[in-house]
Amino acid sequence: MGLTTPDDLKHLVLHFTKGKAWRNATLPVYVRGEGCYLWDENGRRYLDGLAGLFVVQIGHGRTDIAHAASKQMEELAYTPTWGAAHPPAIEASKLITSLAPGDLDAIFWVSSGSEAVESAIKFTRQYHRSQGNPEKTKVISRRLSYHGTTMGALSATGLDSIREQFQPLLPGFIKVDNTLGITDGVAAAQQVEEAILEAGPETVGLVMAEPVQNSGGCLVPPDGYWPELRRICDKYNVLLLADEVISSFGRVGHWFGVERYGAVPDMITFAKGATSGYAPVGGLIIRRGLVDELMDSENGTFAHGATWGAHPVVMAVTIANVTAMRDEGVIDNVLANEDYFRARLDEVAAAHDTVSDVRGTGYFYAVELTASVEKGIALTEDQTNELVNDHMPGLIADAGLLIRSDARGAPKLVLSPPLIATREELDELVGGVDQILAGAAEIDLG
């Protein structure tokens, strides 16, 4: 097969991709990956500064993980976990729960983060119903948050730009402010308490939040925020979900990001990094007591399922990936280098009048942009859209990087390298950001 043409691409509908880009002959086609790098069909190398999509923790091209999948396919390619089990699902569940905080020691497996969030919403409803509280169905989440694309997860999502096309969404989903610009964690969490009281505590079943919120630009919670969420949820008999589809498996320097912020939730959703992208996975980890209470109720079952949940091959890949991350000290690498990464980003920010903020932790950062910090001039909405949609893709490609330019909230660059990245690769990533910012400063946005 020769180089890909627009005619070749017309049979493949791309995700979150505008028609103009879909029909563009320069749309990238990647053919190989190794370590922190990808190569396109023209042979050009790119530093994967987004880890695919916050996914490839252990890096590309791991033959050991491929061999684990191949071996499992030869032994047992498929059987469902409906009224039965298989060794890879048992082993993967024991491994992941051994790393989870507190008494979160039971996993319901699915195939994506959206499905994991959907499962959390359904478990919440059925759990409260089983305990004699069927009216506790409302869900509180945060503005600008992203929780997935299925209808329940999208209803919890706080991004109007991807919600409006699918209205009406599910009722009973309440939005509160996120923590952007807030330094008092207790006061920020108390907005959740106010929302519970306004809605009626007898009607609220779930509070969900990412430990570090992606949309809005890597929003790190202020001190005291998560412990106060825990106190509030306990007070009103509301389940607390840490949506860790991005922040788990080392992205913010811990197996689960919520560990960094001093609270144990009732449930954790995960996906992405559990397999480093070598197979599609998602999961809901639940506190043992909640599972037992549901199973001991009159109905006695979690009435939810998925054909591909705990797929044997995916479980084998999960085991291989997480074991390798543990044995090779991948998370230790993040903790050893996170301060260096932040310092390098701060150096670049200081050199560019267009950088208004650098936010994040671990290997997860956003570089927020403005027209001029010195003059106090912000980019208009039109200027933001032009910069992010028309100019940034080319500037990023010219710098040899794969990172995200994002117009949700203020314009920003989002950086999320593989967790195996060394200081040499972090320097390359930050150097590319420096080049992008210099190029953006030359553009006349009117």
N, C-alpha and C positions, 0 to 999 in steps of 0.2 A: 504493500500500500504506500502511495506517495504522500506528500504533505497534505494535510487536511484542508479542505475548501469549504466555503459557506454552504455549498450544496451537500457536502457530507454531513454537516452539522444540523441540517434542517430536520433530521429524524430524531434528534435528541433535544428535548425541552429542558433547558437549564434552570437551576434553582435560583430564585431572586436575581434574575438577570434581565436587563432591559432588552427589548427587541433590537435596538440599534447595535448593542454589543454582540448579541447572538448572531446577527447577520454580518458581523465584521470579520473580514479575512484575517485580521491580526489577532483574533481571540486566541489566547494561548492553549496549547495542547501539550500536556506534560506526559513524558513517556518513561521516566526512570527516577528513582530516588535512592539516596545513600546518605546516611547520617543526617546532617542538618541541611542537605541540599536536594534540589530537584533539577532535572534537565528537561527542556522542551524538545519537540520533534526536530528543531533546527540545531540541536546540540548545545544550546546556550544554558549555562548553569545559573541557578538562582538560590540564594539563601532563603530557606523557608522560615521567615520570621513570624509566621502565624501558626506554626506547627500544624499545617493543613487547615484546620479550623478549631484551634485550641485542643488538638487531638493527639498528635504524634509525640508523646512524651519521650519515648525511648529512641526515637529517630527512625529514619527510613532504611529499608533494605536489610532487615534482620532475618537472616536465613534460619536461625534457631526457632523463631516464632513461626515462620513458614513451614518448617519441618514438623512442628507440633500440630499444626492444622492438617498437614498431609497424613501424618500418622493416625490422627483421630478419624479422618475420612476413611482410611483403610479398615479401621477397627469397627466403628459405629458412626455412620454419617448422620443419621437422624433417628430420634424417637422423642416424642413430646413428654413434658413433665406434667401431664394430666393424669393424676391417680397413679403415677409411677415416677421413677427417678433413674438416673444413670450416674456412674462414677465421676465424670468430669463436672457435672452440676453440683454434686455433693462436695467435691474437693474445692471448687471455685468458691462456693458459698462459705465454707469453713475458712478459706484463706482471706476473703474480703472482710468477713465479719470479725476476724481476729485483728484487723487493722482499724476497725470502726470504734468510735468513742462510746463510753458508757455501756448500756445494755442494748445497743442496737446490734442485734445478732441474728436477724432473720431477713432473707432477701427474696423478693419477688422479681424474677428476671423478665426483661422485655428486650427490645431491639433498638431503642433510641431514647434520647433524652425527653422528647415530647411524650412518648409512651410512658416513660417513668413518671413524669408529672401527672399525666392523665390517671395513672394507677394510684398516685398519692391522693388525688381528689376523690376517686372512687372508694379507696380504702377509708378515707375520712368519713364519707357519707355512710358507708355501711357500718363502720365502727360505732359512730354515734347512735345510729339507728338500733344497733344490737344492744346498746346500753340504755335504751329507753329515751333517747333524745333525737328523734327523727327530724326535728326542725333545725338542727344545727348543721346547715348546709352552706352557709355563706363563707366566702374565701376572701381574705385580705392579702393584697400584694402591693407592690410599689410602682410608682410612676416611672416611666422609661424602662421598666424591667422587661426582660425577654424570658419566657418560660416554655416556648415551643409553639408548634403550628397546628396541632390537633385542636378540636373545638374547645375542650376544657382548658388546655394549656394556653390557647390563644385568648380565652376569656380572662385568664389571670395575667396575661402579658399587658404591659403598660405602654406599649408603643402604638399610638394612633395610626401611624402610617401603614402598618401591616394589619390592623384590626378593621379599618373602615370598610374594606372591600367585602367583608364577610359578615357584616351586621345583618340581622340581630344575633349577637352572641348569647351565651348562656347568662341567665339572670343571677343576681346574688354575688357578683364579684366586685369588691370594693377596693379602690386605690388610695394609698396614702403617699406622702412625700418620701422620696429616697433620702440618702444622707449626704448628697452633694452640698458642699459648703458648710456643713453642720459640724461643730466641734463637741457639742454636748450630747453624748450618746444616750444618756437616760432621757433627756428631753425629746430626742428624736424618736425613741421607742415609744414614748408616751403618746405620740400621735396615733399609734396602733391601739392603745388603750381607749383613747377618745373615740376612735372609729368603732371599736367593739361596743362601747356604751351607747353610741348613737344608733347602731344597727340593732342593738338588743343582744346581750350576751347569750341569751337562750337560742339565738339564731346563727351564731358564728361558730364554725367548726374548725377552721384552719387559717393559720398565718403562714405565708411562704415568703422567703427572701433568699437571695444568693449571699453567701458570706462576703464576697467581693462582687458587686454588681457590674456586669459587663457593659450593658447599654448605658449610655451616659458617660462612659469612659473610666472603667476600672475604679469604681467607687469603694474605697476602703472604709469600713464602718468606724466611727469614733469610739473611743474607749467607753465601755459600759453598755454599748448598744445591745449586744446579743444576750448578756446576762439579764438585762431588763426585759427583753422580749420573752425570755424564759419565765421570768417572774410573772409577767402579765398573762401569758398563756396558761400557766398553772392556776392563777387566780380565777380565771373565767372558764376553765375546762375546755380550752381550745388547743388543738394539736399544733405543734410548731415544726415546719418543714424547712430544712436547709437544702435549697436547690443547688446541688454541687455538680451539675452537668459539666461545667467548666472548671470549677475551683478544686475539685478532688484530684487524687492521684498525683500530687506533687506540684500542681500549677502555682500554688501560693506557698510552697515550702513544707507542706504536711500531707499525709495521706488524705485527710479530709480538711478542707479549709476552715471549717467552723472551729476546729481544735485551736486555731490561732487566736480565737476571740472569746474563749472562756465560757462556752455553754454547750450543753448536750441537747440536741433537738429530739423530737419524737420520731422523725423520719428524715432520711437523706436520699435524694435522688442523685444518680450518677449515670454516666455514659462515657463518651469520648475517650478519655485517657485510660480507662480500664483495660482497653485492648491496644492502645496507641494507634487505633485506626486500622489494625490488621483484620478486623472483623467488626460488623455492626453489633453494638451492645447497648443495653440500658438496664437500670435496676433501681429498685426501691428497697432501701434498708429500713427496717421497722424495729422499734423497741420490743423486746421479748414480751413484756407485760401486755402490750396492746394486742399482739398476735394471739396470745393465750386467751385474753378476754373475748376476742371475736370468735375464736374457735370453740370456746366453751359456751357461747351463747346459743340460743334456740336454733338459729340457722346453721351455725357451725361450719361455715366455709366462707372464704373470700371469693365471691361470685364474679370472678374476672379471669381472663386467660388470653394467651396469645400463641399462635401456632409456633412461632420461632423463639419463644421465650426459653432461655437455658438451652439453646441449640448446642449439641455436643461439641461441634467444631469451634463455636464461639467460646464455649467454656474452656476448651483446651488452649485456645489463644489467650484468654484472660489469665489463666494460670501461668502460662509461659511468660507473658508480658509482666505481670505483677511480680512474679518470682525473680525475673531478671532485674527489674527496677530495684527490688529489695537487695538482692545479692550484689549488685554493682554500685550501690550507693547513689542512685540517680537523684533522690530527694536531697541527700547530703550535698550534692553538687549545686543544687539550687540555693540552699542555705549558705554555702560557702561563697557564692558569687552574687547574691542578690544585692548586697550593699555596693559592690563594684558596679553592677549594672545600673543601679540608681544614680550613682555618682557620675558615671559617663553620660547618662541622659541629662542630668542637671548641667553638666558642662556644655552640652549642645544647646540646651534651652537658654543658658546665659548668653550664648553667642548669637541668638536670633531674636529680634524684637517681635517676631510673630508668634512666639511660644508663650502662651498665657499660663500654662500649668503642666506639670508632670505628675501623674497619679498612678498608684498601683503598689504592688508588692510581689515578692517572689520573682517569677519569670512572666509577669503579667502587668503590662503598663500601657497607659494612654498618654500621648503627647497632644495637648489641646492647643488649638491655633486661634489666632485673632488677627486683626489688621495691624495693630501696633500697640504693644504694651506701654511704651514710653508716652505715646500720645493719648492713650486711653480710648482707642477707636476699635470697635468690634466689626466683624464682617457682617454684612447684611445677609438676609436669607438667600437672596439671589446670588450674591457673591459666594456664599458658602456652597450652594449647589453647583455653581460653575466650577469652583476650585476642586471640590471633591469628586464630582462626576465627570468633568471634562478634562481636567488637567492632571489630577493626582495619579490616575492609572498609568499614564505615560511616564511621569516622573518616577514612580515606584519601579516600573519595569526598567527604565534607564539606569537606575541605581542597582539593578540586579537583585532586587528583593521581592519577596512575597509577604506583604503586610496588608492590613486593612485601612482604607481611608473611610471615615464614617461621618455622616452629616446629622446623625440623630443627636439632638441637643446641640452643643457647640461642635464645630468641625474638629476632627482629631485623627491622629494616626494611632492604630492599636498594634502593640507588639507582644508576641507570645511565642518565643522560640522554643524548639524542642528542649526538653529538660537536660539533655546531654550536652548542650552548648557550653563550650569552654569560654574563657575570657577572650581568646582570639576570635571566636565567632561572634561574641557579644560586641567586640570592637568593630568587626565588619558590619554588623547590624546597625550599630549607632553611627558609624561612618556613613552608611547609606542614608540614614535619616537626616544627617547633616547635609548631604548632597541634595536630598529632596527639598528640604527647607530652603536651601540656597536657590534652587530652581524655582520654587513657588514664589519667592520674594521678587523674582524678575517678571512675574506675570502681571499684566495690567487688567485688574478686575473691574475697572471703571469707577 
